[in-house]
Amino acid sequence: MTTETIRQPMRKHRDQIIAGGGPVAALARLSRYSERRGAVLDVGVNRGTVALKLARLYCDLPIHLIEPIPEQCRFLEERFARFPTLNVHQMALSDRNGTADFHIADHVGSSSLFTNAGEEAARHSTHATAQTITVDLARLDDWAAARGISHIACMKIDAQGSEFSILQGAERLLSAQAIDMLMLEWFTLPHYDGVPLLDEILGLMRGHGYWLYDIFPSKRLKNGQLRFGDAVFISDRFRTECLPAPDAA
């Protein structure tokens, strides 16, 4: 692969993504200030809806799609074959290296390392486990180091409850402010057994010097109580060195 084969991001794609709103639009706005270095990660890719937008925003950087379900990985490899800087990895991230049971749901997008058999989780979730497989696990710190990745320009996590564990496995990168921007899903009610909730994620990120850039509530119960949504975080380094000043026009 030569520099001539690497595509450059197109402003029209970025503007279209921003116009679509939501958490990916926040990433698109932030991408205007990216230093265009390091790698881009999508963790928990499913069919690649967000991955396609990231591939358009960061087609000039190495992009890694991390997805544990074999059938989804085969689909992603075909869908993104036209992007020369993109790679698909069949695995899951967590707070340890090794293997684990992964529960494929009847609604594939709800598949998780976590079960939902407990009373509280079963009350709020709407899926059932259709199949359980064994998947490879890795800590992001170790996985990235093995590939020479010391900086992540943009990262998205939609891992159905594993977000907190993944962040714990990225302690070295987070402590070094080496992830510029991060989008993740959060829960305020347990949709899976033993899943850390939003307040724990907020505390972990603040402990590593990350700021909440924007938050996007999504589903609510019929009584109005919030169930889950998405959030975008930025490192303090990115906020102070890359973003325009707060009072800039």
C-alpha positions as CSV (number, residue, x, y, z in Angstrom):
1,M,0.0,0.0,0.0
2,T,1.4,3.4,-1.0
3,T,0.4,6.9,0.1
4,E,-1.4,7.2,-3.3
5,T,-3.8,4.4,-2.3
6,I,-4.8,5.9,1.0
7,R,-8.0,7.9,0.7
8,Q,-8.4,11.3,2.3
9,P,-11.5,12.3,4.3
10,M,-14.1,14.3,2.4
11,R,-15.7,17.3,4.0
12,K,-19.1,16.4,2.5
13,H,-19.0,13.1,4.4
14,R,-18.2,14.8,7.6
15,D,-20.9,17.4,7.1
16,Q,-23.5,14.7,6.3
17,I,-22.6,12.8,9.5
18,I,-22.8,16.0,11.6
19,A,-26.2,16.8,10.1
20,G,-27.4,13.3,11.2
21,G,-27.0,14.3,14.8
22,G,-26.4,12.1,17.8
23,P,-23.1,10.8,19.3
24,V,-21.4,10.1,16.0
25,A,-22.1,13.6,14.9
26,A,-20.2,14.7,18.0
27,L,-17.3,12.6,16.9
28,A,-17.5,14.1,13.4
29,R,-17.4,17.6,14.9
30,L,-14.3,16.7,17.0
31,S,-12.6,15.1,14.0
32,R,-12.1,18.6,12.5
33,Y,-9.5,19.1,15.2
34,S,-7.8,15.7,15.1
35,E,-4.1,15.6,14.7
36,R,-4.6,12.7,12.3
37,R,-2.2,10.3,14.1
38,G,-2.5,6.9,15.7
39,A,-5.3,4.5,15.0
40,V,-9.1,4.4,15.2
41,L,-11.0,1.6,17.0
42,D,-14.6,0.4,16.8
43,V,-15.3,-2.1,19.5
44,G,-18.5,-4.1,19.2
45,V,-19.1,-3.4,15.6
46,N,-22.3,-5.5,14.8
47,R,-23.1,-4.8,11.2
48,G,-20.8,-1.7,10.9
49,T,-23.3,1.2,10.8
50,V,-21.0,3.4,13.0
51,A,-17.8,1.8,11.5
52,L,-18.8,3.1,8.1
53,K,-19.0,6.6,9.4
54,L,-15.6,6.3,11.2
55,A,-14.1,4.9,8.0
56,R,-15.2,8.0,6.2
57,L,-14.0,10.4,8.9
58,Y,-10.7,8.6,9.3
59,C,-9.9,6.8,6.0
60,D,-6.4,8.2,6.3
61,L,-5.6,6.3,9.5
62,P,-5.4,2.6,10.4
63,I,-8.9,1.5,11.5
64,H,-9.5,-1.6,13.6
65,L,-12.9,-3.2,14.0
66,I,-13.1,-5.5,17.0
67,E,-16.1,-7.9,16.9
68,P,-16.4,-11.4,18.6
69,I,-19.2,-13.0,16.5
70,P,-17.7,-15.0,13.6
71,E,-20.6,-14.4,11.2
72,Q,-20.5,-10.7,11.8
73,C,-16.7,-10.6,11.2
74,R,-17.1,-12.3,7.8
75,F,-19.8,-9.8,6.9
76,L,-17.6,-6.9,7.9
77,E,-14.6,-8.1,6.0
78,E,-16.7,-8.1,2.8
79,R,-18.4,-4.8,3.6
80,F,-15.2,-2.9,4.2
81,A,-13.0,-4.6,1.7
82,R,-12.7,-1.3,-0.2
83,F,-11.0,0.5,2.7
84,P,-7.3,-0.4,2.5
85,T,-6.5,0.8,6.0
86,L,-9.2,-1.2,7.8
87,N,-8.8,-4.5,9.6
88,V,-11.3,-6.8,11.3
89,H,-10.4,-8.7,14.4
90,Q,-12.5,-11.6,15.7
91,M,-12.2,-11.1,19.5
92,A,-13.5,-9.1,22.5
93,L,-11.9,-6.6,24.7
94,S,-12.1,-6.7,28.5
95,D,-10.1,-6.2,31.7
96,R,-8.1,-9.5,31.2
97,N,-6.5,-11.6,28.6
98,G,-7.7,-15.2,27.9
99,T,-11.1,-16.6,26.8
100,A,-14.7,-16.3,28.0
101,D,-18.2,-17.3,27.2
102,F,-20.0,-14.9,24.9
103,H,-23.8,-15.0,24.8
104,I,-25.2,-14.5,21.3
105,A,-28.7,-13.1,21.6
106,D,-31.8,-13.7,19.5
107,H,-31.4,-10.0,18.7
108,V,-27.8,-10.1,17.7
109,G,-27.1,-6.5,18.7
110,S,-27.8,-7.4,22.3
111,S,-25.1,-10.1,22.4
112,S,-22.8,-9.8,25.4
113,L,-20.1,-11.3,27.7
114,F,-22.8,-10.7,30.4
115,T,-25.9,-12.7,31.0
116,N,-29.4,-11.3,31.7
117,A,-30.8,-14.2,33.7
118,G,-31.2,-12.2,37.0
119,E,-34.5,-10.7,38.0
120,E,-33.4,-7.0,37.6
121,A,-31.6,-7.5,34.3
122,A,-34.5,-9.7,32.9
123,R,-37.0,-7.0,33.8
124,H,-35.2,-4.3,31.6
125,S,-33.8,-6.3,28.8
126,T,-35.8,-7.7,25.9
127,H,-33.6,-10.4,24.5
128,A,-32.8,-14.1,25.2
129,T,-29.6,-16.0,24.7
130,A,-29.8,-18.1,21.5
131,Q,-26.2,-19.5,21.6
132,T,-23.1,-19.3,23.8
133,I,-19.6,-19.5,22.2
134,T,-16.1,-19.1,23.5
135,V,-14.3,-16.0,22.4
136,D,-10.7,-14.6,22.8
137,L,-10.3,-11.8,25.2
138,A,-7.6,-9.1,25.4
139,R,-6.8,-6.0,27.5
140,L,-6.7,-3.0,25.2
141,D,-3.3,-1.9,26.7
142,D,-1.7,-5.3,25.8
143,W,-3.4,-5.7,22.4
144,A,-2.4,-2.2,21.3
145,A,1.2,-2.5,22.6
146,A,1.6,-5.8,20.6
147,R,0.6,-3.9,17.4
148,G,2.7,-0.9,18.1
149,I,-0.3,1.3,18.7
150,S,0.6,4.0,21.2
151,H,-2.1,6.6,20.3
152,I,-5.8,6.3,19.5
153,A,-7.3,9.2,17.7
154,C,-10.9,8.1,18.0
155,M,-12.6,5.1,19.7
156,K,-16.2,3.8,19.9
157,I,-17.3,1.1,22.3
158,D,-20.7,-0.6,22.1
159,A,-20.1,-3.8,24.0
160,Q,-23.4,-4.3,25.8
161,G,-22.2,-3.9,29.3
162,S,-18.5,-4.5,28.9
163,E,-17.6,-0.8,28.5
164,F,-16.4,-0.5,32.1
165,S,-14.2,-3.6,31.8
166,I,-12.8,-2.4,28.6
167,L,-11.8,0.9,30.1
168,Q,-10.2,-0.9,33.0
169,G,-8.1,-2.9,30.5
170,A,-7.0,0.5,28.9
171,E,-5.6,2.0,32.1
172,R,-2.2,2.7,30.6
173,L,-3.6,4.4,27.5
174,L,-6.1,6.4,29.5
175,S,-3.5,7.5,32.1
176,A,-1.2,8.7,29.3
177,Q,-4.1,10.6,27.7
178,A,-3.4,8.5,24.6
179,I,-7.1,8.2,23.5
180,D,-8.2,11.6,22.2
181,M,-12.0,11.0,21.9
182,L,-14.2,8.1,23.0
183,M,-17.8,7.3,22.4
184,L,-19.5,4.6,24.5
185,E,-22.8,3.2,25.5
186,W,-24.0,3.5,29.1
187,F,-26.8,2.1,31.3
188,T,-28.6,3.7,34.2
189,L,-30.4,0.4,34.9
190,P,-28.9,-3.1,34.7
191,H,-29.9,-4.7,31.4
192,Y,-27.3,-7.4,32.1
193,D,-26.3,-9.1,35.4
194,G,-23.7,-7.1,37.4
195,V,-23.1,-4.5,34.7
196,P,-21.4,-1.2,36.0
197,L,-23.7,1.8,35.5
198,L,-23.2,5.3,34.2
199,D,-22.0,6.8,37.5
200,E,-19.1,4.3,37.7
201,I,-18.0,5.0,34.1
202,L,-18.1,8.8,34.8
203,G,-15.9,8.3,37.9
204,L,-13.4,6.1,36.1
205,M,-13.1,8.5,33.2
206,R,-12.7,11.6,35.5
207,G,-10.0,9.6,37.4
208,H,-8.0,9.5,34.2
209,G,-8.4,13.2,33.4
210,Y,-11.2,12.8,30.8
211,W,-14.0,15.2,30.3
212,L,-17.6,14.5,29.3
213,Y,-18.0,16.3,26.0
214,D,-21.6,15.4,25.3
215,I,-24.2,12.9,26.5
216,F,-27.2,11.4,24.6
217,P,-30.0,9.9,26.5
218,S,-31.8,7.2,24.6
219,K,-34.5,4.8,25.9
220,R,-36.7,5.4,28.9
221,L,-39.1,3.3,30.8
222,K,-42.9,4.0,30.5
223,N,-42.6,5.9,33.9
224,G,-40.0,8.2,32.4
225,Q,-36.9,6.7,34.1
226,L,-33.9,6.7,31.8
227,R,-32.6,3.3,30.7
228,F,-29.5,3.8,28.6
229,G,-27.8,6.1,26.1
230,D,-24.4,7.2,24.7
231,A,-21.7,9.5,25.8
232,V,-18.6,11.1,24.2
233,F,-15.5,11.8,26.3
234,I,-12.3,13.8,25.4
235,S,-8.9,13.7,27.0
236,D,-7.8,16.8,28.8
237,R,-4.8,17.0,26.5
238,F,-7.0,17.0,23.4
239,R,-9.3,19.6,25.0
240,T,-6.5,22.0,25.9
241,E,-4.1,21.4,22.9
242,C,-6.5,20.7,20.0
243,L,-9.9,22.2,20.6
244,P,-10.5,25.9,20.0
245,A,-10.7,28.0,23.2
246,P,-14.1,27.9,24.9
247,D,-14.7,31.6,24.0
248,A,-13.6,31.3,20.4
249,A,-16.0,32.4,17.8
